[in-house]
């Protein structure tokens, strides 16, 4: 086949245009396509319990690899122990409980302020000054063996229990009574989960699940569009029973904390006494609520409110939750079976919580 000079020039122009378009198309695809995030996971110990952190991150960024981030997270957790751990004699909380005059950290002051916020919201059923009562029953380090304090002892202790009897002035803790003792256990792990989550977000990680001792905060959906899935434990008959899941839940942008009275307790005189103590009466709670699961944005708040519900019991918890639709909840309780001596397991949840339950 013969080509004219004009045809040859035209063909050359077409080929040149095609060859030029190929790298441009490749460049455009390279710029618009995103690398598939890689799943990362790390596990360890913190706050006297475990931690498990899962997230998705760009595999090309070595700085986001779990092996790189875990030492940094362990350092954060160790620093937090020096703030809020009752198991570390050098921690801020132990030192102020011994009435040492120290300058408080920002985290300590923030945690106390948040605690008092929940105390006011719940009418004082959540109270971090419950420390002397918890110690009297033997539930804290140095609290001695589990025991039942007498009425006179409780009356004495209640004189220096009360969330309004402590405050911060010029980064110093001011107590109305030198025997007042703080106990952050009902908020510390949730606060710690928030702290680790915010650290991940500062690294540009938007899809993660942080679990510190069961206090969970989740954000984002997985690359396939599915949510994080977590479980709510079926209340166990005793502290040694194997864990069983009663309900599964989808999480994409909330925090979830469950508080229960079936794992931590002691027995005396044939009766079981919960580690959950009412700061207003000074006595372990006795009601039919087995566990309370709270779902809201921040883990510290879910942690504190779950404890408040466990102090209240079933009916008062429902009343509170119906008045505060900003919180979602799932309550597990027992109910007498008519005509028998048996107790049946019952559940109640808010409508928003129900929408997240997986079949």
matplotlib code that plots the C-alpha trace (Angstrom):
import matplotlib.pyplot as plt

x = [0.0, 1.3, 1.0, 1.3, 3.6, 0.5, -1.0, 2.3, 2.5, -1.1, -0.4, 2.6, 0.6, -2.0, 0.6, 2.3, -1.0, -1.7, 1.7, 1.4, -2.0, -0.9, 1.5, -1.0, -3.8, -1.5, -0.5, -4.1, -5.0, -2.0, -3.1, -6.8, -6.6, -5.9, -3.9, -6.0, -5.5, -3.7, -5.1, -2.9, -3.3, -1.4, -2.1, -0.6, -1.2, -2.4, -4.4, -4.1, -5.8, -5.3, -5.5, -6.2, -6.0, -7.0, -6.8, -6.4, -3.6, -1.7, 0.8, 3.2, 3.7, 6.1, 5.5, 1.9, 3.0, 1.9, 5.5, 6.4, 3.3, 3.1, 6.2, 4.7, 1.3, 3.0, 4.7, 1.4, -0.1, 2.8, 2.6, -1.2, -0.4, 1.7, -1.4, -4.3, -3.2, -3.9, -1.5, 1.5, 2.6, 4.3, 1.2, -0.4, -3.6, -1.6, 0.4, -2.6, -4.4, -1.4, -1.9, 1.4, 1.5, 2.2, 1.4, -1.2, -1.0, -3.5, -4.8, -5.5, -7.3, -9.3, -10.3, -11.4, -13.4, -15.2, -15.9, -17.5, -19.5, -21.0, -21.5, -23.6, -25.5, -26.3, -27.1, -24.0, -24.4, -21.2, -18.5, -14.7, -14.3, -15.7, -12.2, -12.4, -15.5, -13.9, -10.9, -13.0, -14.5, -11.1, -11.5, -8.4, -4.7, -3.9, -7.6, -7.0, -9.2, -12.8, -15.0, -18.2, -17.6, -20.0, -22.6, -20.5, -17.5, -19.6, -21.0, -17.5, -16.2, -19.2, -18.1, -15.3, -17.0, -18.6, -17.7, -18.2, -15.6, -12.6, -11.5, -8.4, -6.8, -3.7, -3.0, -3.2, -5.8, -7.8, -9.7, -12.2, -11.0, -7.5, -8.9, -10.7, -9.4, -9.9, -10.6, -10.6, -11.3, -14.8, -13.6, -9.8, -9.9, -12.5, -10.5, -7.4, -9.3, -10.1, -6.5, -5.2, -7.9, -7.0, -3.4, -4.3, -6.3, -3.4, -1.4, -4.2, -5.7, -9.5, -10.6, -9.8, -11.1, -9.5, -10.3, -8.7, -10.1, -13.4, -13.8, -14.2, -14.1, -14.5, -14.4, -14.9, -15.9, -13.6, -12.4, -15.2, -17.8, -18.6, -18.7, -16.6, -18.4, -18.3, -20.1, -22.0, -21.3, -24.0, -23.9, -21.9, -23.0, -19.7, -16.3, -14.7, -17.4, -16.3, -17.3, -20.3, -21.6, -25.3, -25.5, -23.4, -23.4, -22.2, -20.0, -18.8, -18.4, -19.2, -17.8, -19.2, -18.7, -20.3, -20.3, -21.5, -21.7, -21.2, -17.4, -16.1, -17.7, -17.1, -19.3, -20.0, -22.6, -23.9, -24.6, -22.8, -21.6, -20.9, -17.8, -20.2, -20.7, -23.3, -21.4, -24.5, -25.3, -21.8, -23.1, -22.7, -25.6, -28.3, -30.8, -31.7, -29.6, -26.8, -25.1, -25.4, -24.0, -23.7, -23.1, -22.1, -19.4, -16.7, -15.5, -14.9, -18.5, -19.8, -17.5, -18.8, -22.5, -22.3, -21.1, -23.9, -26.5, -25.1, -25.5, -29.0, -30.4, -32.9, -35.9, -33.9, -31.5, -34.4, -35.9, -32.5, -32.0, -35.5, -34.8, -31.5, -31.9, -28.3, -27.2, -28.0, -28.1, -28.7, -29.6, -29.6, -31.5, -33.4, -37.1, -39.1, -41.0, -44.6, -45.5, -41.9, -38.7, -36.8, -35.4, -35.5, -32.9, -34.5, -33.1, -34.1, -32.6, -33.1, -34.3, -31.0, -29.2, -31.7, -30.9, -27.2, -27.9, -26.9, -29.1]
y = [0.0, 3.4, 6.6, 10.1, 12.4, 14.2, 11.0, 10.0, 13.3, 12.9, 9.3, 10.5, 13.3, 10.7, 8.3, 11.2, 12.3, 8.7, 8.2, 11.6, 10.7, 7.4, 8.8, 11.6, 9.1, 7.0, 10.2, 11.1, 7.7, 7.7, 11.0, 10.2, 6.6, 6.1, 3.3, 0.7, 1.3, -1.5, -3.1, -2.6, -4.0, -3.8, -5.2, -4.7, -3.9, -0.7, 0.5, -2.9, -4.5, -5.0, -2.7, -3.6, -1.1, -1.7, 0.8, 1.3, 3.4, 4.1, 1.3, 3.6, 5.7, 3.8, 6.2, 4.8, 1.2, -0.5, -1.3, 2.4, 3.7, 1.1, 2.4, 5.9, 4.7, 2.7, 5.9, 7.8, 5.1, 5.0, 8.8, 8.4, 5.8, 8.5, 10.7, 8.4, 5.0, 3.9, 1.1, 3.4, 5.0, 7.8, 8.8, 12.2, 10.7, 8.7, 11.7, 14.0, 11.3, 11.4, 15.2, 16.0, 19.6, 19.1, 20.9, 19.0, 18.1, 19.3, 15.7, 15.4, 18.7, 17.9, 14.5, 16.0, 18.7, 16.1, 13.9, 16.8, 17.6, 14.1, 14.4, 17.4, 15.9, 12.7, 14.4, 13.0, 9.2, 9.4, 10.7, 10.3, 11.1, 7.6, 6.5, 6.1, 3.9, 1.7, 1.3, 0.5, -2.4, -3.6, -2.9, -0.8, -1.3, -1.2, -1.5, -4.8, -7.9, -7.6, -6.7, -5.0, -1.8, -1.1, 1.7, 4.0, 3.6, 4.5, 7.6, 8.7, 8.1, 9.9, 13.1, 13.4, 11.9, 14.4, 15.8, 19.4, 19.0, 19.1, 21.7, 22.9, 26.3, 27.4, 23.8, 22.6, 20.2, 21.8, 19.4, 20.3, 17.3, 15.8, 12.2, 12.8, 10.4, 10.4, 7.4, 7.8, 4.2, 4.9, 7.3, 6.8, 4.0, 5.8, 9.0, 7.0, 5.5, 9.1, 10.1, 7.3, 7.9, 11.6, 10.6, 8.4, 11.2, 13.5, 11.1, 11.3, 8.0, 8.3, 4.6, 2.9, 1.0, 1.6, -0.8, -0.2, -2.7, -2.9, 0.9, 1.3, 4.2, 3.7, 6.0, 5.5, 2.5, -0.2, 0.0, -2.3, 0.0, -2.3, -1.0, -2.1, -4.8, -5.1, -7.3, -6.8, -9.5, -11.7, -11.3, -14.1, -16.2, -15.6, -14.0, -17.1, -17.9, -17.8, -14.7, -15.0, -12.5, -11.5, -8.9, -7.6, -3.9, -1.9, 1.1, 3.8, 7.0, 6.4, 5.3, 2.3, 1.3, -1.4, -1.5, -4.5, -5.9, -9.6, -9.8, -7.8, -8.6, -10.4, -12.7, -12.4, -14.2, -16.0, -12.7, -11.1, -7.5, -5.6, -3.4, -0.6, 1.6, 4.3, 7.4, 8.8, 5.8, 4.4, 0.9, -1.6, -1.4, -4.0, -4.0, -6.0, -4.2, -6.5, -4.3, -0.9, -0.1, 3.6, 4.8, 8.4, 10.4, 10.5, 7.4, 9.2, 10.2, 6.8, 5.3, 7.7, 7.3, 3.5, 3.6, 6.1, 3.7, 0.9, 3.0, 4.0, 0.6, -0.1, 2.2, 5.4, 4.7, 4.5, 7.7, 9.5, 8.2, 9.1, 12.7, 12.7, 11.5, 12.6, 9.2, 5.8, 2.8, -0.9, -2.3, -5.9, -6.8, -9.6, -9.9, -12.4, -15.0, -15.1, -18.2, -19.3, -18.6, -18.0, -14.9, -14.2, -12.1, -9.0, -6.2, -2.6, -0.2, 3.2, 3.5, 4.8, 1.9, -0.6, 0.7, -0.4, -3.9, -6.6, -9.7]
z = [0.0, -1.0, 1.2, 0.0, 1.8, 3.2, 4.5, 6.1, 7.9, 9.1, 10.4, 12.2, 14.0, 15.1, 16.5, 18.3, 19.8, 21.0, 22.5, 24.3, 25.6, 27.2, 29.8, 30.5, 31.1, 33.3, 35.2, 35.7, 37.0, 39.3, 40.8, 41.2, 42.5, 46.2, 47.6, 49.5, 53.3, 55.1, 58.3, 61.4, 64.9, 68.2, 71.6, 75.0, 78.7, 80.3, 83.3, 84.9, 81.9, 78.2, 75.2, 71.6, 68.8, 65.2, 62.4, 58.6, 57.2, 54.0, 53.6, 51.9, 55.1, 57.2, 60.1, 60.4, 60.8, 64.0, 64.9, 64.7, 66.5, 69.4, 71.3, 71.1, 72.3, 75.1, 76.2, 76.3, 78.4, 80.8, 81.2, 81.9, 84.6, 86.3, 86.4, 87.3, 88.5, 92.1, 91.6, 91.1, 94.4, 92.3, 90.4, 90.8, 92.3, 94.9, 95.9, 96.3, 98.2, 100.6, 100.7, 99.0, 97.6, 93.9, 90.7, 88.8, 85.2, 82.6, 82.2, 85.9, 86.1, 83.0, 84.3, 87.6, 85.8, 83.6, 86.7, 88.5, 85.4, 85.5, 89.2, 88.8, 85.9, 87.9, 91.2, 92.8, 92.1, 90.1, 92.5, 92.3, 96.0, 96.6, 97.2, 101.1, 100.7, 98.1, 100.3, 103.3, 101.5, 100.3, 96.6, 96.2, 96.5, 100.2, 101.1, 102.9, 102.6, 101.5, 104.5, 105.5, 107.5, 110.3, 110.4, 112.6, 110.4, 107.3, 109.0, 109.7, 106.2, 104.6, 106.2, 103.7, 100.6, 98.2, 94.8, 96.0, 98.7, 96.3, 93.7, 91.8, 92.5, 90.7, 89.6, 93.2, 94.6, 97.5, 99.8, 102.4, 104.5, 104.5, 104.5, 101.2, 98.6, 94.8, 92.7, 88.9, 88.1, 86.8, 84.2, 83.6, 81.1, 79.0, 79.2, 78.2, 75.1, 74.0, 74.5, 72.3, 69.7, 69.5, 69.1, 66.1, 64.6, 64.9, 62.7, 60.0, 60.9, 60.4, 60.7, 63.9, 66.9, 70.3, 73.2, 76.6, 79.1, 77.4, 77.0, 73.2, 70.8, 67.1, 64.1, 60.3, 58.2, 56.8, 53.2, 52.1, 53.7, 56.7, 60.3, 63.3, 65.1, 68.9, 71.4, 74.7, 77.2, 78.7, 82.4, 84.0, 87.0, 88.7, 88.2, 86.8, 84.1, 80.5, 78.6, 76.2, 73.8, 74.2, 71.5, 68.6, 67.6, 64.6, 65.5, 63.1, 65.1, 68.7, 72.0, 73.9, 77.6, 79.6, 83.4, 85.3, 88.8, 88.0, 87.8, 90.7, 94.1, 97.4, 99.4, 103.1, 105.2, 102.1, 100.3, 97.3, 97.6, 94.4, 93.9, 92.8, 95.9, 96.2, 97.4, 99.0, 101.2, 101.5, 100.7, 97.8, 95.4, 95.6, 92.8, 89.7, 87.1, 86.0, 83.4, 81.7, 78.3, 77.3, 73.8, 73.0, 71.3, 74.0, 75.8, 79.2, 79.3, 78.4, 81.1, 83.8, 82.9, 82.8, 86.4, 87.3, 85.9, 87.9, 91.1, 90.2, 89.1, 86.3, 86.8, 87.7, 84.8, 82.3, 83.7, 83.2, 79.7, 78.6, 79.8, 78.0, 74.4, 73.6, 75.2, 73.9, 76.2, 76.6, 80.0, 81.1, 84.3, 86.0, 86.6, 88.7, 86.8, 88.1, 90.0, 90.4, 92.4, 89.1, 87.6, 83.9, 82.0, 80.4, 78.3, 77.5, 75.1, 73.6, 70.0, 68.7, 70.3, 68.8, 65.3, 65.7, 66.8, 64.4, 63.8]

ax = plt.figure().add_subplot(projection="3d")
ax.plot(x, y, z, "-o")
ax.set_aspect("equal")
plt.show()
